[in-house]
Amino acid sequence: MIDAPYDPDGESTYECLECGELVSATVNPGRCPDCQVTYRNRSMPIE
């Protein structure tokens, strides 16, 4: 298994776990405007 590259100053993809909306941003965008669920950084494992 290979780890994904991580650049703390770069853009990351965030995902709403309720509706699946994806957002690219340099910081966590907060909550999904449709579901009000907090976005999760897709590069971080769920475990």
Phi and psi restraints in degrees (range 20) as a CNS / XPLOR table:
assign (resid 1 and name C) (resid 2 and name N)
       (resid 2 and name CA) (resid 2 and name C) 1.0 -114.8 20.0 2
assign (resid 2 and name N) (resid 2 and name CA)
       (resid 2 and name C) (resid 3 and name N) 1.0 132.9 20.0 2
assign (resid 2 and name C) (resid 3 and name N)
       (resid 3 and name CA) (resid 3 and name C) 1.0 -74.6 20.0 2
assign (resid 3 and name N) (resid 3 and name CA)
       (resid 3 and name C) (resid 4 and name N) 1.0 144.7 20.0 2
assign (resid 3 and name C) (resid 4 and name N)
       (resid 4 and name CA) (resid 4 and name C) 1.0 -72.0 20.0 2
assign (resid 4 and name N) (resid 4 and name CA)
       (resid 4 and name C) (resid 5 and name N) 1.0 144.3 20.0 2
assign (resid 4 and name C) (resid 5 and name N)
       (resid 5 and name CA) (resid 5 and name C) 1.0 -64.3 20.0 2
assign (resid 5 and name N) (resid 5 and name CA)
       (resid 5 and name C) (resid 6 and name N) 1.0 147.0 20.0 2
assign (resid 5 and name C) (resid 6 and name N)
       (resid 6 and name CA) (resid 6 and name C) 1.0 -129.8 20.0 2
assign (resid 6 and name N) (resid 6 and name CA)
       (resid 6 and name C) (resid 7 and name N) 1.0 123.8 20.0 2
assign (resid 6 and name C) (resid 7 and name N)
       (resid 7 and name CA) (resid 7 and name C) 1.0 -121.2 20.0 2
assign (resid 7 and name N) (resid 7 and name CA)
       (resid 7 and name C) (resid 8 and name N) 1.0 105.6 20.0 2
assign (resid 7 and name C) (resid 8 and name N)
       (resid 8 and name CA) (resid 8 and name C) 1.0 -61.8 20.0 2
assign (resid 8 and name N) (resid 8 and name CA)
       (resid 8 and name C) (resid 9 and name N) 1.0 -21.5 20.0 2
assign (resid 8 and name C) (resid 9 and name N)
       (resid 9 and name CA) (resid 9 and name C) 1.0 -96.1 20.0 2
assign (resid 9 and name N) (resid 9 and name CA)
       (resid 9 and name C) (resid 10 and name N) 1.0 -5.0 20.0 2
assign (resid 9 and name C) (resid 10 and name N)
       (resid 10 and name CA) (resid 10 and name C) 1.0 -89.5 20.0 2
assign (resid 10 and name N) (resid 10 and name CA)
       (resid 10 and name C) (resid 11 and name N) 1.0 176.1 20.0 2
assign (resid 10 and name C) (resid 11 and name N)
       (resid 11 and name CA) (resid 11 and name C) 1.0 -78.0 20.0 2
assign (resid 11 and name N) (resid 11 and name CA)
       (resid 11 and name C) (resid 12 and name N) 1.0 140.9 20.0 2
assign (resid 11 and name C) (resid 12 and name N)
       (resid 12 and name CA) (resid 12 and name C) 1.0 -121.5 20.0 2
assign (resid 12 and name N) (resid 12 and name CA)
       (resid 12 and name C) (resid 13 and name N) 1.0 161.6 20.0 2
assign (resid 12 and name C) (resid 13 and name N)
       (resid 13 and name CA) (resid 13 and name C) 1.0 -101.0 20.0 2
assign (resid 13 and name N) (resid 13 and name CA)
       (resid 13 and name C) (resid 14 and name N) 1.0 128.7 20.0 2
assign (resid 13 and name C) (resid 14 and name N)
       (resid 14 and name CA) (resid 14 and name C) 1.0 -112.3 20.0 2
assign (resid 14 and name N) (resid 14 and name CA)
       (resid 14 and name C) (resid 15 and name N) 1.0 147.3 20.0 2
assign (resid 14 and name C) (resid 15 and name N)
       (resid 15 and name CA) (resid 15 and name C) 1.0 -131.6 20.0 2
assign (resid 15 and name N) (resid 15 and name CA)
       (resid 15 and name C) (resid 16 and name N) 1.0 138.5 20.0 2
assign (resid 15 and name C) (resid 16 and name N)
       (resid 16 and name CA) (resid 16 and name C) 1.0 -83.9 20.0 2
assign (resid 16 and name N) (resid 16 and name CA)
       (resid 16 and name C) (resid 17 and name N) 1.0 121.3 20.0 2
assign (resid 16 and name C) (resid 17 and name N)
       (resid 17 and name CA) (resid 17 and name C) 1.0 -76.1 20.0 2
assign (resid 17 and name N) (resid 17 and name CA)
       (resid 17 and name C) (resid 18 and name N) 1.0 -9.6 20.0 2
assign (resid 17 and name C) (resid 18 and name N)
       (resid 18 and name CA) (resid 18 and name C) 1.0 -86.8 20.0 2
assign (resid 18 and name N) (resid 18 and name CA)
       (resid 18 and name C) (resid 19 and name N) 1.0 -53.7 20.0 2
assign (resid 18 and name C) (resid 19 and name N)
       (resid 19 and name CA) (resid 19 and name C) 1.0 -108.1 20.0 2
assign (resid 19 and name N) (resid 19 and name CA)
       (resid 19 and name C) (resid 20 and name N) 1.0 -12.5 20.0 2
assign (resid 19 and name C) (resid 20 and name N)
       (resid 20 and name CA) (resid 20 and name C) 1.0 86.7 20.0 2
assign (resid 20 and name N) (resid 20 and name CA)
       (resid 20 and name C) (resid 21 and name N) 1.0 6.4 20.0 2
assign (resid 20 and name C) (resid 21 and name N)
       (resid 21 and name CA) (resid 21 and name C) 1.0 -61.7 20.0 2
assign (resid 21 and name N) (resid 21 and name CA)
       (resid 21 and name C) (resid 22 and name N) 1.0 137.4 20.0 2
assign (resid 21 and name C) (resid 22 and name N)
       (resid 22 and name CA) (resid 22 and name C) 1.0 -110.2 20.0 2
assign (resid 22 and name N) (resid 22 and name CA)
       (resid 22 and name C) (resid 23 and name N) 1.0 139.5 20.0 2
assign (resid 22 and name C) (resid 23 and name N)
       (resid 23 and name CA) (resid 23 and name C) 1.0 -136.2 20.0 2
assign (resid 23 and name N) (resid 23 and name CA)
       (resid 23 and name C) (resid 24 and name N) 1.0 134.6 20.0 2
assign (resid 23 and name C) (resid 24 and name N)
       (resid 24 and name CA) (resid 24 and name C) 1.0 -101.1 20.0 2
assign (resid 24 and name N) (resid 24 and name CA)
       (resid 24 and name C) (resid 25 and name N) 1.0 129.2 20.0 2
assign (resid 24 and name C) (resid 25 and name N)
       (resid 25 and name CA) (resid 25 and name C) 1.0 -158.1 20.0 2
assign (resid 25 and name N) (resid 25 and name CA)
       (resid 25 and name C) (resid 26 and name N) 1.0 162.4 20.0 2
assign (resid 25 and name C) (resid 26 and name N)
       (resid 26 and name CA) (resid 26 and name C) 1.0 -86.4 20.0 2
assign (resid 26 and name N) (resid 26 and name CA)
       (resid 26 and name C) (resid 27 and name N) 1.0 -21.1 20.0 2
assign (resid 26 and name C) (resid 27 and name N)
       (resid 27 and name CA) (resid 27 and name C) 1.0 -132.6 20.0 2
assign (resid 27 and name N) (resid 27 and name CA)
       (resid 27 and name C) (resid 28 and name N) 1.0 159.1 20.0 2
assign (resid 27 and name C) (resid 28 and name N)
       (resid 28 and name CA) (resid 28 and name C) 1.0 -57.9 20.0 2
assign (resid 28 and name N) (resid 28 and name CA)
       (resid 28 and name C) (resid 29 and name N) 1.0 125.4 20.0 2
assign (resid 28 and name C) (resid 29 and name N)
       (resid 29 and name CA) (resid 29 and name C) 1.0 -75.2 20.0 2
assign (resid 29 and name N) (resid 29 and name CA)
       (resid 29 and name C) (resid 30 and name N) 1.0 0.7 20.0 2
assign (resid 29 and name C) (resid 30 and name N)
       (resid 30 and name CA) (resid 30 and name C) 1.0 93.8 20.0 2
assign (resid 30 and name N) (resid 30 and name CA)
       (resid 30 and name C) (resid 31 and name N) 1.0 -116.7 20.0 2
assign (resid 30 and name C) (resid 31 and name N)
       (resid 31 and name CA) (resid 31 and name C) 1.0 -114.2 20.0 2
assign (resid 31 and name N) (resid 31 and name CA)
       (resid 31 and name C) (resid 32 and name N) 1.0 149.6 20.0 2
assign (resid 31 and name C) (resid 32 and name N)
       (resid 32 and name CA) (resid 32 and name C) 1.0 -65.8 20.0 2
assign (resid 32 and name N) (resid 32 and name CA)
       (resid 32 and name C) (resid 33 and name N) 1.0 130.4 20.0 2
assign (resid 32 and name C) (resid 33 and name N)
       (resid 33 and name CA) (resid 33 and name C) 1.0 -66.4 20.0 2
assign (resid 33 and name N) (resid 33 and name CA)
       (resid 33 and name C) (resid 34 and name N) 1.0 -23.5 20.0 2
assign (resid 33 and name C) (resid 34 and name N)
       (resid 34 and name CA) (resid 34 and name C) 1.0 -86.8 20.0 2
assign (resid 34 and name N) (resid 34 and name CA)
       (resid 34 and name C) (resid 35 and name N) 1.0 -42.9 20.0 2
assign (resid 34 and name C) (resid 35 and name N)
       (resid 35 and name CA) (resid 35 and name C) 1.0 -104.7 20.0 2
assign (resid 35 and name N) (resid 35 and name CA)
       (resid 35 and name C) (resid 36 and name N) 1.0 -18.7 20.0 2
assign (resid 35 and name C) (resid 36 and name N)
       (resid 36 and name CA) (resid 36 and name C) 1.0 63.6 20.0 2
assign (resid 36 and name N) (resid 36 and name CA)
       (resid 36 and name C) (resid 37 and name N) 1.0 26.0 20.0 2
assign (resid 36 and name C) (resid 37 and name N)
       (resid 37 and name CA) (resid 37 and name C) 1.0 -97.3 20.0 2
assign (resid 37 and name N) (resid 37 and name CA)
       (resid 37 and name C) (resid 38 and name N) 1.0 140.2 20.0 2
assign (resid 37 and name C) (resid 38 and name N)
       (resid 38 and name CA) (resid 38 and name C) 1.0 -66.0 20.0 2
assign (resid 38 and name N) (resid 38 and name CA)
       (resid 38 and name C) (resid 39 and name N) 1.0 133.7 20.0 2
assign (resid 38 and name C) (resid 39 and name N)
       (resid 39 and name CA) (resid 39 and name C) 1.0 -67.6 20.0 2
assign (resid 39 and name N) (resid 39 and name CA)
       (resid 39 and name C) (resid 40 and name N) 1.0 147.2 20.0 2
assign (resid 39 and name C) (resid 40 and name N)
       (resid 40 and name CA) (resid 40 and name C) 1.0 -115.3 20.0 2
assign (resid 40 and name N) (resid 40 and name CA)
       (resid 40 and name C) (resid 41 and name N) 1.0 136.2 20.0 2
assign (resid 40 and name C) (resid 41 and name N)
       (resid 41 and name CA) (resid 41 and name C) 1.0 -69.7 20.0 2
assign (resid 41 and name N) (resid 41 and name CA)
       (resid 41 and name C) (resid 42 and name N) 1.0 121.3 20.0 2
assign (resid 41 and name C) (resid 42 and name N)
       (resid 42 and name CA) (resid 42 and name C) 1.0 -69.3 20.0 2
assign (resid 42 and name N) (resid 42 and name CA)
       (resid 42 and name C) (resid 43 and name N) 1.0 -16.7 20.0 2
assign (resid 42 and name C) (resid 43 and name N)
       (resid 43 and name CA) (resid 43 and name C) 1.0 -83.0 20.0 2
assign (resid 43 and name N) (resid 43 and name CA)
       (resid 43 and name C) (resid 44 and name N) 1.0 -6.5 20.0 2
assign (resid 43 and name C) (resid 44 and name N)
       (resid 44 and name CA) (resid 44 and name C) 1.0 -97.8 20.0 2
assign (resid 44 and name N) (resid 44 and name CA)
       (resid 44 and name C) (resid 45 and name N) 1.0 137.1 20.0 2
assign (resid 44 and name C) (resid 45 and name N)
       (resid 45 and name CA) (resid 45 and name C) 1.0 -68.1 20.0 2
assign (resid 45 and name N) (resid 45 and name CA)
       (resid 45 and name C) (resid 46 and name N) 1.0 150.3 20.0 2
assign (resid 45 and name C) (resid 46 and name N)
       (resid 46 and name CA) (resid 46 and name C) 1.0 -78.6 20.0 2
assign (resid 46 and name N) (resid 46 and name CA)
       (resid 46 and name C) (resid 47 and name N) 1.0 -25.4 20.0 2
